[in-house]
Amino acid sequence: MRILDRYLVRGFVGPFVYCMTLFTILFVVIDTFDKLDEFLKAGIQPAVVLTYYLYLLPTLLWQIVPVAVLVAVLYKLGNLSKHNEITALRASGVSSFQILLPYLFTGLLISFAMFLLGETAMPKTSVTSTSIKEGVIEKGRKNLADRSIKNVTLYAPGGRMVFAREFVVQTGTLHDVVILQDGEDHSLQSKLTAKKAVYEDEKWVFHDTIRYALNAKGDLVGEPQLDKRLELDLEEKPIDFLRGSSQVDFMSAGQLKSYIENFRGNNRRAQKRLWVDFHNKIAFPFVSFVVMLIGAPLAMRTERAGAFVGIGTGLVVVMLYYAVNSVCLAIGKGGHLPAFVAAWLANFLFAAAGLYLIRKAA
């Protein structure tokens, strides 16, 4: 790495870390004050609140890193322009592209780091933070062992769908369970309800169950079967209920792909939505590189306008990106765009704009 590259990257790292720290602290402070009344009424201990925000941190970073990247590069290059350092570099024979290259490479490295975060730590920490929020904070419980996830849904192989109002993470217990079984013609074949299900000795034990047999028209066949205790040898394990269609954040891209393929042929609409989520898990981490493509050449054009103008411009660009990306994802989940296109379109559009700005700056 050239001395110039080290100088440029080192000047970017400081503002980038500062922005991440500032945005994180601001979010935690604002969110804490917003929920303070809820915490006090429920008697939530400070240790529980601290644990919740610590496990929420990877998810928070996933959202704020692109903003921090853009603001930091606009601030740094804006300052270089303000002090005529970019003019001096150009006068000494350094092209605009050579000035931008270290920042683009840094943006790419940050994007890969965000992708790895999404594939490793974030699914696990999302489970914990969500279960603390839904099972402890919202219910006013004192013990972290009571953390739970609300409204879990699992599409299982063989046309089976399992729904539970609550899943207690530590014990793997399901509450208010409904199991729907489809036949070969995809019509509803049977329905089972239970107050509770516990995973014991590689089997599920259901308590206070009612089973209904249904015909092809959905009408009840015979009398419902009632059991106080019913053992079923289902393939699903407790961990699988953290990877249901409504818990996409709890899965890595690889896990989500396997999950989608498990119920291929069932619920085509849900499949389309999940394929959009799968491609978005791969596309979204590269936002940092995309905003660097836009922010770096844009900052070089601010000249003496000042750092605050650059920061304001950066926030507008990020808000515009999130708006376009949200619209594309919504259209894709509605079935009007292929999943790959819906997830990547915003990246391609803004990357093209960035390449245009780089060409103009060269």
N, C-alpha and C positions, 0 to 999 in steps of 0.2 A: 504494500500500500504506500502510495506517495505521501510525502509530508503534507501536501495540500489536502489530500483526501482525509488524512487523519485530523487535520485542523477543522475541516468542514463538518465531519461526522461528530467530532468531539463537541463542537459548538451546537450541534443539534441535540445531542443526548441530554444535556442539562435541561433545556426547556421542555423536552419530551417527558422526562421523569417528573419535572415540576408540574406539568399539566396533568399527568396521570394522578399524581398525589393530590393535587388541588381538586380535580373533578371527583375523585373518590371520597375525599373528606366532605366536600359539599353535598354529595349524594347522601352519605351516611348521616350527616347532621340534619339535613332537610327531612329525610325519611324518618329519622328518629323522632324529631319534633312532631311530625305528622302523625306518628303512631304513639306518641307519649301518653296521651290520655288512655289509649287502649292498654298499654303496658301497665300503667298505674292501677287501673280498674281491675285488671286480671291479677295483679300482684306478681308480675313476671320479674324474676331476679335479673340483675345486671349481667351476671355470667351467661345466662341464657341468651340475652340480647346480643352480647358480644360474640358468642358462638355462632349465632345466626348470621351476623354480618361477616364474620370470618369465612364461613362457608359460601356466602353469597359473592365473595370477592372475585373468583374466576369468572362468573357470569357477568359481573359488573365490568371487569376488564375487557371482556369480549365486546361490550358495547362502547366503552369510552376510548379504547386504544386508537381507533381510526380518527376520532375527533382530536385526540392528543397529538397524533402524527401530523395532521394537517395544520393545527394551530402552531405547533413547534416549528415546522419547516417554514411557514409563512412569517413567523416572528424572526427566526434566525436569518433567512435570506433577505427579509425586509430591512433588518438592521445592517446587513452587509451592503445593501444598496444605499441605505441612508448615509453610511460612512464612506461611500465611494470605493469600497473594496472590490466589488464586482467590476467596476470600471477599470480599476488598476489591474485586475487579473486579465481582463480582456486586452488591455493595452500591452501586457507582457506576453501575449500570444496564447492564452488559455481560452479555449472556446466555451460557449455557453453550455454545450453538451457535456464537456469535461467537468464543468462546475456542478452540473445536475447529476452526473452519473453516481457519485457516492451516495447521494440521497435516495436515488432510485434503488440502488442495491440494498441500502438499509431498510427501505420500505418493503422490499421483497423478503428480507430476512425476518422482519417483524411479522409479515403475513404467514410465513411458514411456522413461526413460533405460535401464533394464534391458532393455526390449524392443529398443531400438536396439542395445545391446551384443550381444544375442543374434542380431541380424540382420546385424551387421557384423563386429566383431572376433572374437567368441567362436568361430565355426566355424573360422577360420583358426588361431587360437592353440590350439584343441583338437587340431587335426591335428598341430601341432608338438610340443606337450607329450606327447601319446600316443605319437607316433613316437620321441621321445627316450626315453621310459620303456620302450617295448617293443623298440626297435631298438638302443639304446645301453646304457642302465642295466641292463636285465634280461639282456643278452647280454655285458656286460662289455667293450663296445667303447669305444675312446678317441676316435673321430672322429665329430663331429656329422653328417657327411655320410652316415654309415651308418644314420641313423635310419629306422625302418620301422614299418609297421602289420601286425599279425598278423591272419590269418583274415578277409580282405576278401571280401565277397560282393556281386555286382552282378546285379540282375534287369534284363535288357536288353529292348528292343522285339523282337517277333518270337518270343517264347517261349524266349529264350536266358538261361541262368543261368551266370555265371562265378564260380568260387571260386578263391582263391589263399591258400596258407598264409602267405605273406609278401609285402608290397608295399613295395619300397624307394622312399621318397618322392623323393629327389633325382634318381635315374636313371629312375624310372618302370618299374622291372623287377619282374615277377611271378615268384614261385618256387612250384613244386609246384602247377601250375594244373590245374583241372578245368572243362571246358565241357560243359554239358548242353543239348541242343537238343530242344524239344518240337515235335511235329507239330501240324497244324490241329485234331486231336481231343484235344489236350493230353496225349497219351501220349508217353513218352520215345522220341525218334527216333534220336538218336546221342549218343555220349560221346567226348570228346577229353581226353587227359591229356598234360601236358608238364612237364618238369623246370624249364623257365624260359621266360619270354616277355619280349621286349624291343621297345619301340616305336621303330621306325626309319622315317623318310621317310613318315610318315602311315600306316604299316602295322605290324601286329604280326608279329614273327618269333618262332616257337615252336621250341624246341630239344628233341630227344629225345621226339617225340610218338608216341602210340598212339591210333588212331581206331577206334571200334567203331560199326558200324551195327546198329540194333536194330529188331525188328518191334513190332507193336502190343502184344504180350504181354510185351515187354521181353527177349525172347530174342535172342542174338547171331545176326546174319545175315552169313554169309561169314567170312573171316579178318580179324583186326585188321590195320590198315594202319600200318606203322612208318615214320617219317621222322626223319632227323637234324636237318633244318631245314625248316620249313614256314612260308610267308608267308600270312597271312590278312588280308583287307581288312575289318576289323570297324569298326563305327561308334564303338565305345567308345574313349575316350582315357584316358591315365593319370589325369587329374584325376577322371574318373568313378568310379574305384575308391575314392576317398576319400568317396564319397557313396552307399555301399552300404547295404542295409537294416540291417546291424549297426553302421553308423557314423552314426547319427542326429545325434549331437553335432557332426558335421563339416558339417552343412547348416543354412542358415537356413530359416525357415518356407517362404519362396517356393521355394527349391531343393528342399526336401522334397516340396512339393506337385507340382512338375514331375516329380520322380522317381517318385512314386506313380502319376501318370497315364501314365508311360512303359510300365508293365507292367500296365495295366488289363486284367482278364480272366484274368490268371495269378496263382496263389497267393492266393486270397481271404483266407486267414487272415493272411498277412503284410500284406496291404493294410489289414485292419482294425486291426492293431497299429500300422501306420505312420500311419493317420489319427488314432489316439489321440495319438501322438507329435506330429503336426502341430498339433493343437488345443492340446496342452499347451505347445508352444513359444510360443503366443500367450497362453494363460491364466496360466502361471506367473509372468511378470514382474509381474503385477498383485497378487501376494501382498503386496507392500509396501503397497499401498493398502488391501487387506483387513485386514492386521494393524494398520494405523493406525486403521481404523474401529473395531476392537475395543480397541486399546491406549489410545487417547486418552481415550475416556469411562471406561474401566476405571481409568485412572490418577487421574482426578478423584474416584473413589470410594474411593481408598486413604486419603484424609484424612491422618492422622498416623501411619499404619502404617510409613512409612519407605520409602526408596528400595530397600532390599534385598528387601523384600516384593514391591514392584512388579517388580523384575527377575526374581525367582523366578516370579512369576505369568506374566510375559512368556515365559519359557523353556517353561513348561508349555503355554501357548497355542500356541507355535510347534511344539512336539513333537506336540501333538494335531492341528494342521493337517497336518503332514507325514504322520502316520499315516493320517488320513482320506483325504488326497490319494493316497497310495500304494495304499490299498485300492480307491479309485475307479478309478485307472488300471489296476490289475490286473484288476478286473472288466470294464472296457471292453476290454482287450486279449484277454480271454477270450471276447469276443463277447456278453456279457450286458448291456451298456449301450451306447447310441449313443456314438460317439467324442466328439462335442461335449459331451454330458452328463458323460461320464467325466472329461474334462479340466477342466470348469468347475464341477462339482458342489460340490467343497470350497470354492471361492471364493464361490459363491452362499450356501452354508450359513453360512460364517463372516461374510460380508458382512451377511446377515440378522441374525445375532447382534449384530454391531456396530451396525447401525441401531437395534436394540432398545435397546442400552445407551445410544446417543446420545439416544433418545427419553426414556429414564428419567432421563438426566442433565439434560435441558432443564428 
